[in-house]
Amino acid sequence: MPEARSALREVLPKRGQLSVEDVATLVLCKPKLLPLKSVTLEKLEKMQRAAQETVRRQEMAQREEPQQ
């Protein structure tokens, strides 16, 4: 398969020293930020707290019934 010729030719010096400069550059990417808590997660936590409070109240009511 024939190789494609590039528009630029490589030029090497016939005398002297050949030096190559490689400069490191920073590559910036988009930051990946995640929300600390989503609205849905907050709603679920609120529902869970309410359910736990209801269970706690029912348990306390059951403990008080036999004593009376």
N, CA, C and O atoms as a Maestro MAE file, in Angstrom:
{
 s_m_m2io_version
 :::
 2.0.0
}

f_m_ct {
 s_m_title
 :::
 protein
 m_atom[272] {
  # First column is atom index #
  i_m_mmod_type
  r_m_x_coord
  r_m_y_coord
  r_m_z_coord
  i_m_residue_number
  s_m_chain_name
  s_m_pdb_residue_name
  s_m_pdb_atom_name
  i_m_atomic_number
  :::
  1 25 0.854 -1.166 0.000 1 A "MET " " N  " 7
  2 3 0.000 0.000 0.000 1 A "MET " " CA " 6
  3 2 0.906 1.236 0.000 1 A "MET " " C  " 6
  4 15 1.788 1.349 0.851 1 A "MET " " O  " 8
  5 25 0.703 2.143 -0.923 2 A "PRO " " N  " 7
  6 3 1.553 3.334 -0.995 2 A "PRO " " CA " 6
  7 2 1.241 4.280 0.161 2 A "PRO " " C  " 6
  8 15 0.082 4.472 0.528 2 A "PRO " " O  " 8
  9 25 2.301 4.870 0.732 3 A "GLU " " N  " 7
  10 3 2.127 5.805 1.838 3 A "GLU " " CA " 6
  11 2 1.759 7.183 1.295 3 A "GLU " " C  " 6
  12 15 2.264 7.609 0.256 3 A "GLU " " O  " 8
  13 25 0.882 7.862 2.003 4 A "ALA " " N  " 7
  14 3 0.468 9.197 1.587 4 A "ALA " " CA " 6
  15 2 1.587 10.180 1.902 4 A "ALA " " C  " 6
  16 15 2.180 10.118 2.979 4 A "ALA " " O  " 8
  17 25 1.877 11.069 0.994 5 A "ARG " " N  " 7
  18 3 2.922 12.065 1.203 5 A "ARG " " CA " 6
  19 2 2.326 13.245 1.962 5 A "ARG " " C  " 6
  20 15 1.236 13.719 1.645 5 A "ARG " " O  " 8
  21 25 3.052 13.702 2.955 6 A "SER " " N  " 7
  22 3 2.560 14.845 3.725 6 A "SER " " CA " 6
  23 2 2.979 16.139 3.027 6 A "SER " " C  " 6
  24 15 3.890 16.144 2.199 6 A "SER " " O  " 8
  25 25 2.309 17.216 3.367 7 A "ALA " " N  " 7
  26 3 2.598 18.511 2.763 7 A "ALA " " CA " 6
  27 2 3.898 19.086 3.317 7 A "ALA " " C  " 6
  28 15 4.526 19.928 2.674 7 A "ALA " " O  " 8
  29 25 4.311 18.633 4.521 8 A "LEU " " N  " 7
  30 3 5.529 19.141 5.143 8 A "LEU " " CA " 6
  31 2 6.653 18.127 4.977 8 A "LEU " " C  " 6
  32 15 6.463 16.922 5.146 8 A "LEU " " O  " 8
  33 25 7.831 18.652 4.642 9 A "ARG " " N  " 7
  34 3 9.007 17.790 4.520 9 A "ARG " " CA " 6
  35 2 9.863 17.928 5.757 9 A "ARG " " C  " 6
  36 15 9.958 19.008 6.341 9 A "ARG " " O  " 8
  37 25 10.477 16.851 6.149 10 A "GLU " " N  " 7
  38 3 11.384 16.868 7.289 10 A "GLU " " CA " 6
  39 2 12.744 17.355 6.806 10 A "GLU " " C  " 6
  40 15 13.285 16.850 5.822 10 A "GLU " " O  " 8
  41 25 13.286 18.339 7.508 11 A "VAL " " N  " 7
  42 3 14.587 18.895 7.125 11 A "VAL " " CA " 6
  43 2 15.569 18.625 8.248 11 A "VAL " " C  " 6
  44 15 15.342 19.050 9.381 11 A "VAL " " O  " 8
  45 25 16.650 17.931 7.958 12 A "LEU " " N  " 7
  46 3 17.679 17.635 8.949 12 A "LEU " " CA " 6
  47 2 18.937 18.419 8.599 12 A "LEU " " C  " 6
  48 15 19.301 18.527 7.428 12 A "LEU " " O  " 8
  49 25 19.595 18.960 9.605 13 A "PRO " " N  " 7
  50 3 20.814 19.729 9.313 13 A "PRO " " CA " 6
  51 2 21.955 18.802 8.862 13 A "PRO " " C  " 6
  52 15 22.074 17.673 9.339 13 A "PRO " " O  " 8
  53 25 22.785 19.291 7.942 14 A "LYS " " N  " 7
  54 3 23.905 18.494 7.462 14 A "LYS " " CA " 6
  55 2 25.095 18.622 8.417 14 A "LYS " " C  " 6
  56 15 25.904 17.699 8.522 14 A "LYS " " O  " 8
  57 25 25.208 19.749 9.107 15 A "ARG " " N  " 7
  58 3 26.265 19.960 10.099 15 A "ARG " " CA " 6
  59 2 25.644 20.454 11.384 15 A "ARG " " C  " 6
  60 15 24.526 20.971 11.395 15 A "ARG " " O  " 8
  61 25 26.378 20.290 12.462 16 A "GLY " " N  " 7
  62 3 25.913 20.833 13.735 16 A "GLY " " CA " 6
  63 2 25.146 19.809 14.549 16 A "GLY " " C  " 6
  64 15 25.166 18.609 14.274 16 A "GLY " " O  " 8
  65 25 24.486 20.318 15.541 17 A "GLN " " N  " 7
  66 3 23.794 19.445 16.479 17 A "GLN " " CA " 6
  67 2 22.285 19.573 16.283 17 A "GLN " " C  " 6
  68 15 21.755 20.667 16.090 17 A "GLN " " O  " 8
  69 25 21.628 18.456 16.338 18 A "LEU " " N  " 7
  70 3 20.173 18.426 16.198 18 A "LEU " " CA " 6
  71 2 19.566 18.405 17.597 18 A "LEU " " C  " 6
  72 15 19.885 17.529 18.401 18 A "LEU " " O  " 8
  73 25 18.719 19.339 17.881 19 A "SER " " N  " 7
  74 3 18.066 19.358 19.197 19 A "SER " " CA " 6
  75 2 16.553 19.384 19.008 19 A "SER " " C  " 6
  76 15 16.025 19.962 18.058 19 A "SER " " O  " 8
  77 25 15.896 18.745 19.937 20 A "VAL " " N  " 7
  78 3 14.439 18.673 19.901 20 A "VAL " " CA " 6
  79 2 13.920 19.242 21.209 20 A "VAL " " C  " 6
  80 15 14.350 18.835 22.288 20 A "VAL " " O  " 8
  81 25 13.003 20.176 21.109 21 A "GLU " " N  " 7
  82 3 12.407 20.767 22.305 21 A "GLU " " CA " 6
  83 2 11.015 20.182 22.500 21 A "GLU " " C  " 6
  84 15 10.161 20.241 21.616 21 A "GLU " " O  " 8
  85 25 10.819 19.625 23.667 22 A "ASP " " N  " 7
  86 3 9.512 19.079 24.011 22 A "ASP " " CA " 6
  87 2 9.010 19.838 25.230 22 A "ASP " " C  " 6
  88 15 9.529 19.669 26.333 22 A "ASP " " O  " 8
  89 25 8.023 20.653 25.030 23 A "VAL " " N  " 7
  90 3 7.499 21.492 26.107 23 A "VAL " " CA " 6
  91 2 6.238 20.833 26.653 23 A "VAL " " C  " 6
  92 15 5.279 20.574 25.925 23 A "VAL " " O  " 8
  93 25 6.269 20.570 27.952 24 A "ALA " " N  " 7
  94 3 5.092 19.982 28.582 24 A "ALA " " CA " 6
  95 2 4.014 21.056 28.725 24 A "ALA " " C  " 6
  96 15 4.290 22.173 29.162 24 A "ALA " " O  " 8
  97 25 2.826 20.715 28.365 25 A "THR " " N  " 7
  98 3 1.718 21.654 28.486 25 A "THR " " CA " 6
  99 2 0.624 21.032 29.341 25 A "THR " " C  " 6
  100 15 0.461 19.812 29.377 25 A "THR " " O  " 8
  101 25 -0.105 21.874 30.013 26 A "LEU " " N  " 7
  102 3 -1.222 21.402 30.829 26 A "LEU " " CA " 6
  103 2 -2.432 21.153 29.945 26 A "LEU " " C  " 6
  104 15 -2.719 21.916 29.022 26 A "LEU " " O  " 8
  105 25 -3.120 20.091 30.242 27 A "VAL " " N  " 7
  106 3 -4.349 19.789 29.539 27 A "VAL " " CA " 6
  107 2 -5.478 19.938 30.547 27 A "VAL " " C  " 6
  108 15 -5.571 19.176 31.509 27 A "VAL " " O  " 8
  109 25 -6.323 20.915 30.319 28 A "LEU " " N  " 7
  110 3 -7.418 21.176 31.239 28 A "LEU " " CA " 6
  111 2 -8.655 20.417 30.795 28 A "LEU " " C  " 6
  112 15 -9.000 20.397 29.614 28 A "LEU " " O  " 8
  113 25 -9.307 19.803 31.747 29 A "CYS " " N  " 7
  114 3 -10.539 19.099 31.424 29 A "CYS " " CA " 6
  115 2 -11.659 19.661 32.285 29 A "CYS " " C  " 6
  116 15 -11.425 20.346 33.281 29 A "CYS " " O  " 8
  117 25 -12.854 19.359 31.881 30 A "LYS " " N  " 7
  118 3 -14.026 19.847 32.579 30 A "LYS " " CA " 6
  119 2 -14.103 19.193 33.966 30 A "LYS " " C  " 6
  120 15 -13.971 17.973 34.066 30 A "LYS " " O  " 8
  121 25 -14.311 19.965 35.029 31 A "PRO " " N  " 7
  122 3 -14.389 19.354 36.357 31 A "PRO " " CA " 6
  123 2 -15.651 18.515 36.496 31 A "PRO " " C  " 6
  124 15 -16.709 18.850 35.964 31 A "PRO " " O  " 8
  125 25 -15.510 17.436 37.212 32 A "LYS " " N  " 7
  126 3 -16.653 16.553 37.421 32 A "LYS " " CA " 6
  127 2 -17.162 16.779 38.830 32 A "LYS " " C  " 6
  128 15 -16.652 16.192 39.784 32 A "LYS " " O  " 8
  129 25 -18.153 17.617 38.958 33 A "LEU " " N  " 7
  130 3 -18.719 17.953 40.260 33 A "LEU " " CA " 6
  131 2 -19.998 17.157 40.472 33 A "LEU " " C  " 6
  132 15 -20.848 17.072 39.586 33 A "LEU " " O  " 8
  133 25 -20.119 16.589 41.635 34 A "LEU " " N  " 7
  134 3 -21.320 15.856 41.977 34 A "LEU " " CA " 6
  135 2 -22.040 16.609 43.086 34 A "LEU " " C  " 6
  136 15 -21.392 17.137 43.989 34 A "LEU " " O  " 8
  137 25 -23.354 16.667 43.036 35 A "PRO " " N  " 7
  138 3 -24.071 17.342 44.116 35 A "PRO " " CA " 6
  139 2 -23.882 16.577 45.417 35 A "PRO " " C  " 6
  140 15 -23.816 15.347 45.422 35 A "PRO " " O  " 8
  141 25 -23.796 17.315 46.518 36 A "LEU " " N  " 7
  142 3 -23.630 16.653 47.809 36 A "LEU " " CA " 6
  143 2 -24.837 15.787 48.133 36 A "LEU " " C  " 6
  144 15 -24.693 14.636 48.543 36 A "LEU " " O  " 8
  145 25 -26.004 16.335 47.952 37 A "LYS " " N  " 7
  146 3 -27.230 15.570 48.150 37 A "LYS " " CA " 6
  147 2 -28.242 16.024 47.108 37 A "LYS " " C  " 6
  148 15 -28.466 17.218 46.911 37 A "LYS " " O  " 8
  149 25 -28.835 15.064 46.459 38 A "SER " " N  " 7
  150 3 -29.849 15.419 45.476 38 A "SER " " CA " 6
  151 2 -31.179 15.647 46.190 38 A "SER " " C  " 6
  152 15 -31.363 15.248 47.340 38 A "SER " " O  " 8
  153 25 -32.070 16.278 45.505 39 A "VAL " " N  " 7
  154 3 -33.394 16.564 46.070 39 A "VAL " " CA " 6
  155 2 -34.102 15.255 46.391 39 A "VAL " " C  " 6
  156 15 -34.756 15.137 47.427 39 A "VAL " " O  " 8
  157 25 -33.976 14.275 45.508 40 A "THR " " N  " 7
  158 3 -34.625 12.989 45.720 40 A "THR " " CA " 6
  159 2 -34.083 12.301 46.961 40 A "THR " " C  " 6
  160 15 -34.846 11.737 47.745 40 A "THR " " O  " 8
  161 25 -32.767 12.345 47.145 41 A "LEU " " N  " 7
  162 3 -32.158 11.726 48.324 41 A "LEU " " CA " 6
  163 2 -32.641 12.407 49.597 41 A "LEU " " C  " 6
  164 15 -32.907 11.738 50.595 41 A "LEU " " O  " 8
  165 25 -32.755 13.720 49.573 42 A "GLU " " N  " 7
  166 3 -33.252 14.443 50.747 42 A "GLU " " CA " 6
  167 2 -34.689 14.041 51.069 42 A "GLU " " C  " 6
  168 15 -35.044 13.878 52.236 42 A "GLU " " O  " 8
  169 25 -35.518 13.881 50.034 43 A "LYS " " N  " 7
  170 3 -36.908 13.467 50.250 43 A "LYS " " CA " 6
  171 2 -36.959 12.063 50.848 43 A "LYS " " C  " 6
  172 15 -37.740 11.799 51.762 43 A "LYS " " O  " 8
  173 25 -36.114 11.159 50.322 44 A "LEU " " N  " 7
  174 3 -36.098 9.795 50.843 44 A "LEU " " CA " 6
  175 2 -35.648 9.763 52.307 44 A "LEU " " C  " 6
  176 15 -36.210 9.024 53.116 44 A "LEU " " O  " 8
  177 25 -34.634 10.566 52.644 45 A "GLU " " N  " 7
  178 3 -34.172 10.616 54.030 45 A "GLU " " CA " 6
  179 2 -35.259 11.170 54.954 45 A "GLU " " C  " 6
  180 15 -35.426 10.695 56.077 45 A "GLU " " O  " 8
  181 25 -35.987 12.164 54.481 46 A "LYS " " N  " 7
  182 3 -37.068 12.744 55.285 46 A "LYS " " CA " 6
  183 2 -38.174 11.714 55.514 46 A "LYS " " C  " 6
  184 15 -38.708 11.607 56.618 46 A "LYS " " O  " 8
  185 25 -38.518 10.953 54.464 47 A "MET " " N  " 7
  186 3 -39.533 9.908 54.597 47 A "MET " " CA " 6
  187 2 -39.064 8.825 55.562 47 A "MET " " C  " 6
  188 15 -39.857 8.322 56.359 47 A "MET " " O  " 8
  189 25 -37.789 8.461 55.500 48 A "GLN " " N  " 7
  190 3 -37.250 7.434 56.376 48 A "GLN " " CA " 6
  191 2 -37.271 7.902 57.835 48 A "GLN " " C  " 6
  192 15 -37.620 7.128 58.727 48 A "GLN " " O  " 8
  193 25 -36.904 9.154 58.080 49 A "ARG " " N  " 7
  194 3 -36.943 9.685 59.439 49 A "ARG " " CA " 6
  195 2 -38.374 9.681 59.980 49 A "ARG " " C  " 6
  196 15 -38.607 9.335 61.138 49 A "ARG " " O  " 8
  197 25 -39.330 10.071 59.127 50 A "ALA " " N  " 7
  198 3 -40.735 10.086 59.552 50 A "ALA " " CA " 6
  199 2 -41.207 8.674 59.878 50 A "ALA " " C  " 6
  200 15 -41.913 8.477 60.866 50 A "ALA " " O  " 8
  201 25 -40.832 7.695 59.070 51 A "ALA " " N  " 7
  202 3 -41.231 6.311 59.319 51 A "ALA " " CA " 6
  203 2 -40.608 5.796 60.616 51 A "ALA " " C  " 6
  204 15 -41.276 5.111 61.391 51 A "ALA " " O  " 8
  205 25 -39.340 6.117 60.859 52 A "GLN " " N  " 7
  206 3 -38.683 5.685 62.091 52 A "GLN " " CA " 6
  207 2 -39.335 6.326 63.312 52 A "GLN " " C  " 6
  208 15 -39.481 5.684 64.352 52 A "GLN " " O  " 8
  209 25 -39.722 7.576 63.186 53 A "GLU " " N  " 7
  210 3 -40.393 8.269 64.294 53 A "GLU " " CA " 6
  211 2 -41.746 7.617 64.579 53 A "GLU " " C  " 6
  212 15 -42.123 7.461 65.740 53 A "GLU " " O  " 8
  213 25 -42.470 7.240 63.540 54 A "THR " " N  " 7
  214 3 -43.766 6.577 63.709 54 A "THR " " CA " 6
  215 2 -43.592 5.240 64.415 54 A "THR " " C  " 6
  216 15 -44.353 4.915 65.327 54 A "THR " " O  " 8
  217 25 -42.603 4.468 64.002 55 A "VAL " " N  " 7
  218 3 -42.344 3.168 64.634 55 A "VAL " " CA " 6
  219 2 -41.965 3.360 66.100 55 A "VAL " " C  " 6
  220 15 -42.415 2.609 66.966 55 A "VAL " " O  " 8
  221 25 -41.146 4.356 66.372 56 A "ARG " " N  " 7
  222 3 -40.730 4.625 67.750 56 A "ARG " " CA " 6
  223 2 -41.931 4.984 68.618 56 A "ARG " " C  " 6
  224 15 -42.031 4.524 69.755 56 A "ARG " " O  " 8
  225 25 -42.837 5.794 68.099 57 A "ARG " " N  " 7
  226 3 -44.042 6.171 68.849 57 A "ARG " " CA " 6
  227 2 -44.920 4.949 69.129 57 A "ARG " " C  " 6
  228 15 -45.454 4.795 70.227 57 A "ARG " " O  " 8
  229 25 -45.064 4.076 68.114 58 A "GLN " " N  " 7
  230 3 -45.886 2.877 68.290 58 A "GLN " " CA " 6
  231 2 -45.275 1.960 69.348 58 A "GLN " " C  " 6
  232 15 -45.998 1.389 70.165 58 A "GLN " " O  " 8
  233 25 -43.945 1.817 69.340 59 A "GLU " " N  " 7
  234 3 -43.288 0.969 70.332 59 A "GLU " " CA " 6
  235 2 -43.468 1.535 71.736 59 A "GLU " " C  " 6
  236 15 -43.697 0.785 72.685 59 A "GLU " " O  " 8
  237 25 -43.365 2.845 71.870 60 A "MET " " N  " 7
  238 3 -43.550 3.464 73.186 60 A "MET " " CA " 6
  239 2 -44.991 3.285 73.663 60 A "MET " " C  " 6
  240 15 -45.227 3.059 74.850 60 A "MET " " O  " 8
  241 25 -45.959 3.385 72.741 61 A "ALA " " N  " 7
  242 3 -47.365 3.213 73.095 61 A "ALA " " CA " 6
  243 2 -47.622 1.773 73.534 61 A "ALA " " C  " 6
  244 15 -48.400 1.550 74.461 61 A "ALA " " O  " 8
  245 25 -46.991 0.797 72.894 62 A "GLN " " N  " 7
  246 3 -47.172 -0.603 73.270 62 A "GLN " " CA " 6
  247 2 -46.542 -0.890 74.643 62 A "GLN " " C  " 6
  248 15 -47.064 -1.711 75.398 62 A "GLN " " O  " 8
  249 25 -45.449 -0.234 74.966 63 A "ARG " " N  " 7
  250 3 -44.815 -0.441 76.270 63 A "ARG " " CA " 6
  251 2 -45.679 0.149 77.385 63 A "ARG " " C  " 6
  252 15 -45.726 -0.394 78.489 63 A "ARG " " O  " 8
  253 25 -46.356 1.250 77.102 64 A "GLU " " N  " 7
  254 3 -47.169 1.892 78.126 64 A "GLU " " CA " 6
  255 2 -48.476 1.164 78.374 64 A "GLU " " C  " 6
  256 15 -49.001 1.240 79.485 64 A "GLU " " O  " 8
  257 25 -49.039 0.446 77.375 65 A "GLU " " N  " 7
  258 3 -50.312 -0.250 77.523 65 A "GLU " " CA " 6
  259 2 -50.281 -1.317 78.622 65 A "GLU " " C  " 6
  260 15 -51.179 -1.321 79.464 65 A "GLU " " O  " 8
  261 25 -49.311 -2.209 78.658 66 A "PRO " " N  " 7
  262 3 -49.323 -3.243 79.719 66 A "PRO " " CA " 6
  263 2 -49.180 -2.658 81.118 66 A "PRO " " C  " 6
  264 15 -49.663 -3.251 82.082 66 A "PRO " " O  " 8
  265 25 -48.537 -1.524 81.247 67 A "GLN " " N  " 7
  266 3 -48.345 -0.919 82.563 67 A "GLN " " CA " 6
  267 2 -49.655 -0.369 83.111 67 A "GLN " " C  " 6
  268 15 -49.804 -0.284 84.330 67 A "GLN " " O  " 8
  269 25 -50.588 -0.002 82.284 68 A "GLN " " N  " 7
  270 3 -51.840 0.604 82.751 68 A "GLN " " CA " 6
  271 2 -52.844 -0.421 83.150 68 A "GLN " " C  " 6
  272 15 -53.949 -0.073 83.565 68 A "GLN " " O  " 8
  :::
 }
 m_bond[271] {
  # First column is bond index #
  i_m_from
  i_m_to
  i_m_order
  :::
  1 1 2 1
  2 2 3 1
  3 3 4 2
  4 3 5 1
  5 5 6 1
  6 6 7 1
  7 7 8 2
  8 7 9 1
  9 9 10 1
  10 10 11 1
  11 11 12 2
  12 11 13 1
  13 13 14 1
  14 14 15 1
  15 15 16 2
  16 15 17 1
  17 17 18 1
  18 18 19 1
  19 19 20 2
  20 19 21 1
  21 21 22 1
  22 22 23 1
  23 23 24 2
  24 23 25 1
  25 25 26 1
  26 26 27 1
  27 27 28 2
  28 27 29 1
  29 29 30 1
  30 30 31 1
  31 31 32 2
  32 31 33 1
  33 33 34 1
  34 34 35 1
  35 35 36 2
  36 35 37 1
  37 37 38 1
  38 38 39 1
  39 39 40 2
  40 39 41 1
  41 41 42 1
  42 42 43 1
  43 43 44 2
  44 43 45 1
  45 45 46 1
  46 46 47 1
  47 47 48 2
  48 47 49 1
  49 49 50 1
  50 50 51 1
  51 51 52 2
  52 51 53 1
  53 53 54 1
  54 54 55 1
  55 55 56 2
  56 55 57 1
  57 57 58 1
  58 58 59 1
  59 59 60 2
  60 59 61 1
  61 61 62 1
  62 62 63 1
  63 63 64 2
  64 63 65 1
  65 65 66 1
  66 66 67 1
  67 67 68 2
  68 67 69 1
  69 69 70 1
  70 70 71 1
  71 71 72 2
  72 71 73 1
  73 73 74 1
  74 74 75 1
  75 75 76 2
  76 75 77 1
  77 77 78 1
  78 78 79 1
  79 79 80 2
  80 79 81 1
  81 81 82 1
  82 82 83 1
  83 83 84 2
  84 83 85 1
  85 85 86 1
  86 86 87 1
  87 87 88 2
  88 87 89 1
  89 89 90 1
  90 90 91 1
  91 91 92 2
  92 91 93 1
  93 93 94 1
  94 94 95 1
  95 95 96 2
  96 95 97 1
  97 97 98 1
  98 98 99 1
  99 99 100 2
  100 99 101 1
  101 101 102 1
  102 102 103 1
  103 103 104 2
  104 103 105 1
  105 105 106 1
  106 106 107 1
  107 107 108 2
  108 107 109 1
  109 109 110 1
  110 110 111 1
  111 111 112 2
  112 111 113 1
  113 113 114 1
  114 114 115 1
  115 115 116 2
  116 115 117 1
  117 117 118 1
  118 118 119 1
  119 119 120 2
  120 119 121 1
  121 121 122 1
  122 122 123 1
  123 123 124 2
  124 123 125 1
  125 125 126 1
  126 126 127 1
  127 127 128 2
  128 127 129 1
  129 129 130 1
  130 130 131 1
  131 131 132 2
  132 131 133 1
  133 133 134 1
  134 134 135 1
  135 135 136 2
  136 135 137 1
  137 137 138 1
  138 138 139 1
  139 139 140 2
  140 139 141 1
  141 141 142 1
  142 142 143 1
  143 143 144 2
  144 143 145 1
  145 145 146 1
  146 146 147 1
  147 147 148 2
  148 147 149 1
  149 149 150 1
  150 150 151 1
  151 151 152 2
  152 151 153 1
  153 153 154 1
  154 154 155 1
  155 155 156 2
  156 155 157 1
  157 157 158 1
  158 158 159 1
  159 159 160 2
  160 159 161 1
  161 161 162 1
  162 162 163 1
  163 163 164 2
  164 163 165 1
  165 165 166 1
  166 166 167 1
  167 167 168 2
  168 167 169 1
  169 169 170 1
  170 170 171 1
  171 171 172 2
  172 171 173 1
  173 173 174 1
  174 174 175 1
  175 175 176 2
  176 175 177 1
  177 177 178 1
  178 178 179 1
  179 179 180 2
  180 179 181 1
  181 181 182 1
  182 182 183 1
  183 183 184 2
  184 183 185 1
  185 185 186 1
  186 186 187 1
  187 187 188 2
  188 187 189 1
  189 189 190 1
  190 190 191 1
  191 191 192 2
  192 191 193 1
  193 193 194 1
  194 194 195 1
  195 195 196 2
  196 195 197 1
  197 197 198 1
  198 198 199 1
  199 199 200 2
  200 199 201 1
  201 201 202 1
  202 202 203 1
  203 203 204 2
  204 203 205 1
  205 205 206 1
  206 206 207 1
  207 207 208 2
  208 207 209 1
  209 209 210 1
  210 210 211 1
  211 211 212 2
  212 211 213 1
  213 213 214 1
  214 214 215 1
  215 215 216 2
  216 215 217 1
  217 217 218 1
  218 218 219 1
  219 219 220 2
  220 219 221 1
  221 221 222 1
  222 222 223 1
  223 223 224 2
  224 223 225 1
  225 225 226 1
  226 226 227 1
  227 227 228 2
  228 227 229 1
  229 229 230 1
  230 230 231 1
  231 231 232 2
  232 231 233 1
  233 233 234 1
  234 234 235 1
  235 235 236 2
  236 235 237 1
  237 237 238 1
  238 238 239 1
  239 239 240 2
  240 239 241 1
  241 241 242 1
  242 242 243 1
  243 243 244 2
  244 243 245 1
  245 245 246 1
  246 246 247 1
  247 247 248 2
  248 247 249 1
  249 249 250 1
  250 250 251 1
  251 251 252 2
  252 251 253 1
  253 253 254 1
  254 254 255 1
  255 255 256 2
  256 255 257 1
  257 257 258 1
  258 258 259 1
  259 259 260 2
  260 259 261 1
  261 261 262 1
  262 262 263 1
  263 263 264 2
  264 263 265 1
  265 265 266 1
  266 266 267 1
  267 267 268 2
  268 267 269 1
  269 269 270 1
  270 270 271 1
  271 271 272 2
  :::
 }
}
